[in-house]
Amino acid sequence: MDKKKFNTLLNNFKMYQNNSEIDEKLLNTIIDVFNNTMLKDYNNIGLEWINWFMYDINWGATPSNVDGPRTVNELFELLEKDYKI
């Protein structure tokens, strides 16, 4: 997955998290795109990093003692380097 598509996907999820009134069809589209790209490109451990980044540290905003990616770019580089299928 190229960096632009990756950033678009994550930005769409961030938009969804911040907007409780998002259209149900748009949400389903976002999830479908996520499932048909990231799930195919990265293995399960890579998806754990994505989940950790989006939810556990809230897109890099929450402090953590885990040595992991703190920005979208760092997350992308980690996944491409170590978890690309």
Biopython code that builds the backbone (N, CA, C, O; Angstrom):
import numpy as np
from Bio.PDB.StructureBuilder import StructureBuilder

atoms = [
    (1, "MET", "N", (0.851, -1.182, 0.000)),
    (1, "MET", "CA", (0.000, 0.000, 0.000)),
    (1, "MET", "C", (0.891, 1.237, 0.000)),
    (1, "MET", "O", (1.864, 1.312, 0.750)),
    (2, "ASP", "N", (0.554, 2.195, -0.837)),
    (2, "ASP", "CA", (1.389, 3.390, -0.840)),
    (2, "ASP", "C", (0.998, 4.322, 0.304)),
    (2, "ASP", "O", (-0.086, 4.223, 0.879)),
    (3, "LYS", "N", (1.908, 5.217, 0.604)),
    (3, "LYS", "CA", (1.762, 6.093, 1.774)),
    (3, "LYS", "C", (0.518, 6.975, 1.687)),
    (3, "LYS", "O", (-0.140, 7.218, 2.698)),
    (4, "LYS", "N", (0.194, 7.453, 0.497)),
    (4, "LYS", "CA", (-0.968, 8.332, 0.323)),
    (4, "LYS", "C", (-2.269, 7.587, 0.654)),
    (4, "LYS", "O", (-3.130, 8.120, 1.353)),
    (5, "LYS", "N", (-2.407, 6.349, 0.149)),
    (5, "LYS", "CA", (-3.604, 5.562, 0.444)),
    (5, "LYS", "C", (-3.679, 5.234, 1.932)),
    (5, "LYS", "O", (-4.749, 5.274, 2.541)),
    (6, "PHE", "N", (-2.531, 4.912, 2.498)),
    (6, "PHE", "CA", (-2.466, 4.594, 3.921)),
    (6, "PHE", "C", (-2.933, 5.786, 4.764)),
    (6, "PHE", "O", (-3.762, 5.633, 5.662)),
    (7, "ASN", "N", (-2.400, 6.959, 4.470)),
    (7, "ASN", "CA", (-2.798, 8.169, 5.205)),
    (7, "ASN", "C", (-4.278, 8.473, 5.027)),
    (7, "ASN", "O", (-4.943, 8.883, 5.978)),
    (8, "THR", "N", (-4.804, 8.277, 3.819)),
    (8, "THR", "CA", (-6.223, 8.515, 3.565)),
    (8, "THR", "C", (-7.088, 7.595, 4.406)),
    (8, "THR", "O", (-8.071, 8.030, 5.006)),
    (9, "LEU", "N", (-6.715, 6.309, 4.447)),
    (9, "LEU", "CA", (-7.469, 5.346, 5.255)),
    (9, "LEU", "C", (-7.486, 5.752, 6.727)),
    (9, "LEU", "O", (-8.544, 5.789, 7.356)),
    (10, "LEU", "N", (-6.322, 6.053, 7.263)),
    (10, "LEU", "CA", (-6.268, 6.402, 8.683)),
    (10, "LEU", "C", (-7.004, 7.713, 8.957)),
    (10, "LEU", "O", (-7.664, 7.850, 9.987)),
    (11, "ASN", "N", (-6.895, 8.663, 8.052)),
    (11, "ASN", "CA", (-7.611, 9.928, 8.242)),
    (11, "ASN", "C", (-9.124, 9.719, 8.215)),
    (11, "ASN", "O", (-9.857, 10.378, 8.953)),
    (12, "ASN", "N", (-9.593, 8.800, 7.364)),
    (12, "ASN", "CA", (-11.028, 8.506, 7.331)),
    (12, "ASN", "C", (-11.495, 7.896, 8.645)),
    (12, "ASN", "O", (-12.577, 8.221, 9.135)),
    (13, "PHE", "N", (-10.673, 7.005, 9.219)),
    (13, "PHE", "CA", (-11.035, 6.428, 10.504)),
    (13, "PHE", "C", (-11.019, 7.481, 11.603)),
    (13, "PHE", "O", (-11.878, 7.486, 12.486)),
    (14, "LYS", "N", (-10.035, 8.373, 11.543)),
    (14, "LYS", "CA", (-9.970, 9.437, 12.550)),
    (14, "LYS", "C", (-11.203, 10.327, 12.442)),
    (14, "LYS", "O", (-11.778, 10.715, 13.459)),
    (15, "MET", "N", (-11.610, 10.653, 11.218)),
    (15, "MET", "CA", (-12.812, 11.455, 10.989)),
    (15, "MET", "C", (-14.030, 10.747, 11.579)),
    (15, "MET", "O", (-14.873, 11.365, 12.229)),
    (16, "TYR", "N", (-14.104, 9.431, 11.337)),
    (16, "TYR", "CA", (-15.225, 8.661, 11.869)),
    (16, "TYR", "C", (-15.251, 8.706, 13.391)),
    (16, "TYR", "O", (-16.315, 8.891, 13.981)),
    (17, "GLN", "N", (-14.104, 8.542, 14.035)),
    (17, "GLN", "CA", (-14.047, 8.558, 15.497)),
    (17, "GLN", "C", (-14.498, 9.898, 16.067)),
    (17, "GLN", "O", (-15.085, 9.954, 17.147)),
    (18, "ASN", "N", (-14.222, 10.976, 15.335)),
    (18, "ASN", "CA", (-14.527, 12.315, 15.839)),
    (18, "ASN", "C", (-15.912, 12.815, 15.443)),
    (18, "ASN", "O", (-16.296, 13.923, 15.818)),
    (19, "ASN", "N", (-16.666, 12.016, 14.691)),
    (19, "ASN", "CA", (-17.955, 12.478, 14.194)),
    (19, "ASN", "C", (-19.014, 11.422, 14.483)),
    (19, "ASN", "O", (-19.108, 10.421, 13.773)),
    (20, "SER", "N", (-19.801, 11.642, 15.513)),
    (20, "SER", "CA", (-20.799, 10.650, 15.899)),
    (20, "SER", "C", (-21.982, 10.610, 14.930)),
    (20, "SER", "O", (-22.789, 9.682, 14.986)),
    (21, "GLU", "N", (-22.094, 11.596, 14.049)),
    (21, "GLU", "CA", (-23.217, 11.648, 13.129)),
    (21, "GLU", "C", (-22.839, 11.217, 11.714)),
    (21, "GLU", "O", (-23.515, 11.575, 10.750)),
    (22, "ILE", "N", (-21.760, 10.449, 11.594)),
    (22, "ILE", "CA", (-21.317, 10.031, 10.269)),
    (22, "ILE", "C", (-22.371, 9.117, 9.631)),
    (22, "ILE", "O", (-23.018, 8.322, 10.313)),
    (23, "ASP", "N", (-22.522, 9.246, 8.346)),
    (23, "ASP", "CA", (-23.479, 8.445, 7.593)),
    (23, "ASP", "C", (-23.108, 6.962, 7.656)),
    (23, "ASP", "O", (-21.940, 6.602, 7.507)),
    (24, "GLU", "N", (-24.099, 6.113, 7.875)),
    (24, "GLU", "CA", (-23.872, 4.666, 8.016)),
    (24, "GLU", "C", (-23.257, 4.066, 6.746)),
    (24, "GLU", "O", (-22.400, 3.186, 6.829)),
    (25, "LYS", "N", (-23.690, 4.540, 5.575)),
    (25, "LYS", "CA", (-23.133, 4.028, 4.321)),
    (25, "LYS", "C", (-21.660, 4.409, 4.192)),
    (25, "LYS", "O", (-20.848, 3.615, 3.718)),
    (26, "LEU", "N", (-21.319, 5.627, 4.616)),
    (26, "LEU", "CA", (-19.924, 6.058, 4.565)),
    (26, "LEU", "C", (-19.082, 5.204, 5.510)),
    (26, "LEU", "O", (-17.977, 4.792, 5.157)),
    (27, "LEU", "N", (-19.590, 4.942, 6.690)),
    (27, "LEU", "CA", (-18.873, 4.094, 7.642)),
    (27, "LEU", "C", (-18.625, 2.711, 7.034)),
    (27, "LEU", "O", (-17.512, 2.191, 7.111)),
    (28, "ASN", "N", (-19.649, 2.119, 6.436)),
    (28, "ASN", "CA", (-19.491, 0.800, 5.834)),
    (28, "ASN", "C", (-18.469, 0.819, 4.702)),
    (28, "ASN", "O", (-17.714, -0.137, 4.526)),
    (29, "THR", "N", (-18.447, 1.893, 3.944)),
    (29, "THR", "CA", (-17.465, 2.026, 2.866)),
    (29, "THR", "C", (-16.058, 2.106, 3.432)),
    (29, "THR", "O", (-15.141, 1.454, 2.932)),
    (30, "ILE", "N", (-15.887, 2.911, 4.481)),
    (30, "ILE", "CA", (-14.577, 3.045, 5.117)),
    (30, "ILE", "C", (-14.099, 1.682, 5.622)),
    (30, "ILE", "O", (-12.947, 1.308, 5.406)),
    (31, "ILE", "N", (-14.977, 0.949, 6.287)),
    (31, "ILE", "CA", (-14.611, -0.356, 6.827)),
    (31, "ILE", "C", (-14.294, -1.342, 5.707)),
    (31, "ILE", "O", (-13.343, -2.116, 5.819)),
    (32, "ASP", "N", (-15.073, -1.324, 4.633)),
    (32, "ASP", "CA", (-14.806, -2.210, 3.500)),
    (32, "ASP", "C", (-13.440, -1.921, 2.882)),
    (32, "ASP", "O", (-12.678, -2.838, 2.576)),
    (33, "VAL", "N", (-13.145, -0.646, 2.704)),
    (33, "VAL", "CA", (-11.849, -0.275, 2.131)),
    (33, "VAL", "C", (-10.725, -0.729, 3.057)),
    (33, "VAL", "O", (-9.714, -1.263, 2.602)),
    (34, "PHE", "N", (-10.909, -0.514, 4.352)),
    (34, "PHE", "CA", (-9.917, -0.944, 5.331)),
    (34, "PHE", "C", (-9.695, -2.460, 5.232)),
    (34, "PHE", "O", (-8.555, -2.922, 5.182)),
    (35, "ASN", "N", (-10.779, -3.219, 5.204)),
    (35, "ASN", "CA", (-10.681, -4.675, 5.161)),
    (35, "ASN", "C", (-10.056, -5.181, 3.866)),
    (35, "ASN", "O", (-9.366, -6.200, 3.864)),
    (36, "ASN", "N", (-10.294, -4.482, 2.782)),
    (36, "ASN", "CA", (-9.792, -4.941, 1.489)),
    (36, "ASN", "C", (-8.418, -4.398, 1.136)),
    (36, "ASN", "O", (-7.887, -4.705, 0.069)),
    (37, "THR", "N", (-7.841, -3.601, 2.011)),
    (37, "THR", "CA", (-6.489, -3.100, 1.744)),
    (37, "THR", "C", (-5.559, -3.484, 2.886)),
    (37, "THR", "O", (-4.678, -4.325, 2.709)),
    (38, "MET", "N", (-5.744, -2.881, 4.052)),
    (38, "MET", "CA", (-4.826, -3.152, 5.150)),
    (38, "MET", "C", (-4.837, -4.610, 5.570)),
    (38, "MET", "O", (-3.780, -5.174, 5.853)),
    (39, "LEU", "N", (-6.000, -5.232, 5.617)),
    (39, "LEU", "CA", (-6.057, -6.629, 6.034)),
    (39, "LEU", "C", (-5.329, -7.527, 5.045)),
    (39, "LEU", "O", (-4.815, -8.580, 5.422)),
    (40, "LYS", "N", (-5.283, -7.121, 3.789)),
    (40, "LYS", "CA", (-4.583, -7.918, 2.787)),
    (40, "LYS", "C", (-3.095, -7.582, 2.748)),
    (40, "LYS", "O", (-2.282, -8.427, 2.372)),
    (41, "ASP", "N", (-2.734, -6.369, 3.127)),
    (41, "ASP", "CA", (-1.345, -5.929, 3.005)),
    (41, "ASP", "C", (-0.486, -6.269, 4.219)),
    (41, "ASP", "O", (0.714, -6.509, 4.082)),
    (42, "TYR", "N", (-1.092, -6.292, 5.405)),
    (42, "TYR", "CA", (-0.313, -6.492, 6.634)),
    (42, "TYR", "C", (-0.866, -7.682, 7.412)),
    (42, "TYR", "O", (-2.075, -7.910, 7.436)),
    (43, "ASN", "N", (0.020, -8.431, 8.042)),
    (43, "ASN", "CA", (-0.445, -9.585, 8.807)),
    (43, "ASN", "C", (-1.027, -9.154, 10.149)),
    (43, "ASN", "O", (-1.103, -7.959, 10.436)),
    (44, "ASN", "N", (-1.433, -10.100, 10.959)),
    (44, "ASN", "CA", (-2.155, -9.785, 12.201)),
    (44, "ASN", "C", (-1.346, -8.947, 13.181)),
    (44, "ASN", "O", (-1.901, -8.083, 13.860)),
    (45, "ILE", "N", (-0.039, -9.191, 13.262)),
    (45, "ILE", "CA", (0.764, -8.393, 14.191)),
    (45, "ILE", "C", (0.801, -6.943, 13.724)),
    (45, "ILE", "O", (0.754, -6.025, 14.543)),
    (46, "GLY", "N", (0.885, -6.732, 12.406)),
    (46, "GLY", "CA", (0.838, -5.371, 11.877)),
    (46, "GLY", "C", (-0.476, -4.690, 12.202)),
    (46, "GLY", "O", (-0.504, -3.496, 12.501)),
    (47, "LEU", "N", (-1.570, -5.446, 12.146)),
    (47, "LEU", "CA", (-2.870, -4.861, 12.471)),
    (47, "LEU", "C", (-2.973, -4.537, 13.956)),
    (47, "LEU", "O", (-3.691, -3.614, 14.341)),
    (48, "GLU", "N", (-2.266, -5.285, 14.786)),
    (48, "GLU", "CA", (-2.234, -4.938, 16.211)),
    (48, "GLU", "C", (-1.566, -3.582, 16.420)),
    (48, "GLU", "O", (-1.994, -2.807, 17.275)),
    (49, "TRP", "N", (-0.519, -3.291, 15.643)),
    (49, "TRP", "CA", (0.123, -1.979, 15.726)),
    (49, "TRP", "C", (-0.834, -0.871, 15.271)),
    (49, "TRP", "O", (-0.894, 0.197, 15.880)),
    (50, "ILE", "N", (-1.571, -1.134, 14.207)),
    (50, "ILE", "CA", (-2.550, -0.142, 13.733)),
    (50, "ILE", "C", (-3.577, 0.136, 14.822)),
    (50, "ILE", "O", (-3.891, 1.291, 15.112)),
    (51, "ASN", "N", (-4.097, -0.924, 15.421)),
    (51, "ASN", "CA", (-5.081, -0.800, 16.491)),
    (51, "ASN", "C", (-4.498, -0.063, 17.687)),
    (51, "ASN", "O", (-5.150, 0.803, 18.269)),
    (52, "TRP", "N", (-3.275, -0.407, 18.051)),
    (52, "TRP", "CA", (-2.599, 0.254, 19.172)),
    (52, "TRP", "C", (-2.474, 1.751, 18.907)),
    (52, "TRP", "O", (-2.736, 2.574, 19.784)),
    (53, "PHE", "N", (-2.072, 2.089, 17.692)),
    (53, "PHE", "CA", (-1.879, 3.493, 17.336)),
    (53, "PHE", "C", (-3.200, 4.267, 17.365)),
    (53, "PHE", "O", (-3.262, 5.369, 17.909)),
    (54, "MET", "N", (-4.260, 3.689, 16.776)),
    (54, "MET", "CA", (-5.531, 4.412, 16.673)),
    (54, "MET", "C", (-6.263, 4.498, 18.004)),
    (54, "MET", "O", (-6.839, 5.536, 18.330)),
    (55, "TYR", "N", (-6.244, 3.415, 18.774)),
    (55, "TYR", "CA", (-7.087, 3.376, 19.973)),
    (55, "TYR", "C", (-6.311, 3.489, 21.280)),
    (55, "TYR", "O", (-6.684, 4.282, 22.144)),
    (56, "ASP", "N", (-5.249, 2.718, 21.443)),
    (56, "ASP", "CA", (-4.548, 2.711, 22.725)),
    (56, "ASP", "C", (-3.824, 4.025, 23.000)),
    (56, "ASP", "O", (-3.846, 4.517, 24.128)),
    (57, "ILE", "N", (-3.189, 4.594, 21.994)),
    (57, "ILE", "CA", (-2.506, 5.872, 22.229)),
    (57, "ILE", "C", (-3.191, 7.035, 21.516)),
    (57, "ILE", "O", (-2.640, 8.133, 21.435)),
    (58, "ASN", "N", (-4.393, 6.789, 21.001)),
    (58, "ASN", "CA", (-5.215, 7.857, 20.427)),
    (58, "ASN", "C", (-4.453, 8.698, 19.411)),
    (58, "ASN", "O", (-4.312, 9.911, 19.564)),
    (59, "TRP", "N", (-3.965, 8.028, 18.372)),
    (59, "TRP", "CA", (-3.303, 8.702, 17.247)),
    (59, "TRP", "C", (-2.026, 9.428, 17.683)),
    (59, "TRP", "O", (-1.658, 10.450, 17.103)),
    (60, "GLY", "N", (-1.361, 8.896, 18.701)),
    (60, "GLY", "CA", (-0.100, 9.473, 19.159)),
    (60, "GLY", "C", (-0.264, 10.520, 20.239)),
    (60, "GLY", "O", (0.728, 11.073, 20.713)),
    (61, "ALA", "N", (-1.499, 10.806, 20.641)),
    (61, "ALA", "CA", (-1.748, 11.878, 21.608)),
    (61, "ALA", "C", (-1.594, 11.430, 23.059)),
    (61, "ALA", "O", (-1.385, 12.265, 23.938)),
    (62, "THR", "N", (-1.694, 10.122, 23.328)),
    (62, "THR", "CA", (-1.656, 9.622, 24.690)),
    (62, "THR", "C", (-0.284, 9.029, 24.991)),
    (62, "THR", "O", (0.216, 8.203, 24.228)),
    (63, "PRO", "N", (0.322, 9.444, 26.094)),
    (63, "PRO", "CA", (1.633, 8.886, 26.461)),
    (63, "PRO", "C", (1.549, 7.373, 26.672)),
    (63, "PRO", "O", (0.511, 6.845, 27.071)),
    (64, "SER", "N", (2.646, 6.696, 26.402)),
    (64, "SER", "CA", (2.708, 5.247, 26.583)),
    (64, "SER", "C", (4.151, 4.842, 26.850)),
    (64, "SER", "O", (5.088, 5.466, 26.353)),
    (65, "ASN", "N", (4.311, 3.794, 27.639)),
    (65, "ASN", "CA", (5.671, 3.295, 27.867)),
    (65, "ASN", "C", (6.072, 2.251, 26.827)),
    (65, "ASN", "O", (7.165, 1.690, 26.905)),
    (66, "VAL", "N", (5.200, 1.989, 25.859)),
    (66, "VAL", "CA", (5.508, 1.068, 24.768)),
    (66, "VAL", "C", (6.340, 1.815, 23.726)),
    (66, "VAL", "O", (5.993, 2.925, 23.324)),
    (67, "ASP", "N", (7.422, 1.206, 23.300)),
    (67, "ASP", "CA", (8.268, 1.817, 22.275)),
    (67, "ASP", "C", (7.674, 1.507, 20.910)),
    (67, "ASP", "O", (8.015, 0.502, 20.286)),
    (68, "GLY", "N", (6.786, 2.373, 20.454)),
    (68, "GLY", "CA", (6.105, 2.146, 19.194)),
    (68, "GLY", "C", (5.976, 3.433, 18.409)),
    (68, "GLY", "O", (6.424, 4.488, 18.858)),
    (69, "PRO", "N", (5.363, 3.351, 17.233)),
    (69, "PRO", "CA", (5.212, 4.532, 16.382)),
    (69, "PRO", "C", (4.342, 5.596, 17.039)),
    (69, "PRO", "O", (3.318, 5.288, 17.648)),
    (70, "ARG", "N", (4.765, 6.856, 16.908)),
    (70, "ARG", "CA", (4.028, 7.974, 17.517)),
    (70, "ARG", "C", (3.351, 8.860, 16.487)),
    (70, "ARG", "O", (2.570, 9.741, 16.848)),
    (71, "THR", "N", (3.636, 8.641, 15.210)),
    (71, "THR", "CA", (3.000, 9.418, 14.140)),
    (71, "THR", "C", (2.515, 8.447, 13.061)),
    (71, "THR", "O", (2.913, 7.283, 13.033)),
    (72, "VAL", "N", (1.657, 8.941, 12.182)),
    (72, "VAL", "CA", (1.171, 8.117, 11.075)),
    (72, "VAL", "C", (2.337, 7.682, 10.192)),
    (72, "VAL", "O", (2.378, 6.542, 9.729)),
    (73, "ASN", "N", (3.281, 8.587, 9.960)),
    (73, "ASN", "CA", (4.430, 8.236, 9.123)),
    (73, "ASN", "C", (5.265, 7.129, 9.756)),
    (73, "ASN", "O", (5.700, 6.208, 9.066)),
    (74, "GLU", "N", (5.489, 7.215, 11.063)),
    (74, "GLU", "CA", (6.246, 6.167, 11.750)),
    (74, "GLU", "C", (5.495, 4.834, 11.700)),
    (74, "GLU", "O", (6.110, 3.781, 11.532)),
    (75, "LEU", "N", (4.178, 4.878, 11.844)),
    (75, "LEU", "CA", (3.375, 3.663, 11.755)),
    (75, "LEU", "C", (3.494, 3.047, 10.365)),
    (75, "LEU", "O", (3.696, 1.840, 10.230)),
    (76, "PHE", "N", (3.369, 3.871, 9.341)),
    (76, "PHE", "CA", (3.479, 3.392, 7.964)),
    (76, "PHE", "C", (4.843, 2.741, 7.728)),
    (76, "PHE", "O", (4.923, 1.654, 7.157)),
    (77, "GLU", "N", (5.912, 3.404, 8.166)),
    (77, "GLU", "CA", (7.257, 2.877, 7.951)),
    (77, "GLU", "C", (7.459, 1.554, 8.680)),
    (77, "GLU", "O", (8.071, 0.637, 8.133)),
    (78, "LEU", "N", (6.955, 1.442, 9.904)),
    (78, "LEU", "CA", (7.054, 0.202, 10.659)),
    (78, "LEU", "C", (6.342, -0.945, 9.943)),
    (78, "LEU", "O", (6.896, -2.035, 9.798)),
    (79, "LEU", "N", (5.113, -0.691, 9.496)),
    (79, "LEU", "CA", (4.330, -1.733, 8.836)),
    (79, "LEU", "C", (4.948, -2.155, 7.505)),
    (79, "LEU", "O", (5.008, -3.344, 7.190)),
    (80, "GLU", "N", (5.402, -1.185, 6.736)),
    (80, "GLU", "CA", (5.992, -1.508, 5.430)),
    (80, "GLU", "C", (7.291, -2.295, 5.602)),
    (80, "GLU", "O", (7.579, -3.207, 4.826)),
    (81, "LYS", "N", (8.064, -1.942, 6.612)),
    (81, "LYS", "CA", (9.366, -2.580, 6.822)),
    (81, "LYS", "C", (9.224, -3.990, 7.374)),
    (81, "LYS", "O", (9.879, -4.916, 6.897)),
    (82, "ASP", "N", (8.367, -4.156, 8.381)),
    (82, "ASP", "CA", (8.352, -5.407, 9.137)),
    (82, "ASP", "C", (7.137, -6.305, 8.922)),
    (82, "ASP", "O", (7.199, -7.495, 9.231)),
    (83, "TYR", "N", (6.027, -5.763, 8.398)),
    (83, "TYR", "CA", (4.795, -6.545, 8.366)),
    (83, "TYR", "C", (4.141, -6.671, 7.007)),
    (83, "TYR", "O", (3.050, -7.229, 6.894)),
    (84, "LYS", "N", (4.787, -6.164, 5.981)),
    (84, "LYS", "CA", (4.228, -6.252, 4.632)),
    (84, "LYS", "C", (4.184, -7.707, 4.174)),
    (84, "LYS", "O", (5.178, -8.427, 4.272)),
    (85, "ILE", "N", (3.040, -8.126, 3.681)),
    (85, "ILE", "CA", (2.893, -9.516, 3.211)),
    (85, "ILE", "C", (3.466, -9.623, 1.801)),
    (85, "ILE", "O", (3.449, -10.702, 1.208)),
]
sb = StructureBuilder()
sb.init_structure("model")
sb.init_model(0)
sb.init_chain("A")
sb.init_seg("    ")
for serial, (resi, resn, name, xyz) in enumerate(atoms, 1):
    if name == "N":
        sb.init_residue(resn, " ", resi, " ")
    sb.init_atom(name, np.array(xyz, "f"), 0.0, 1.0, " ", f" {name:<3s}", serial, name[0])
structure = sb.get_structure()
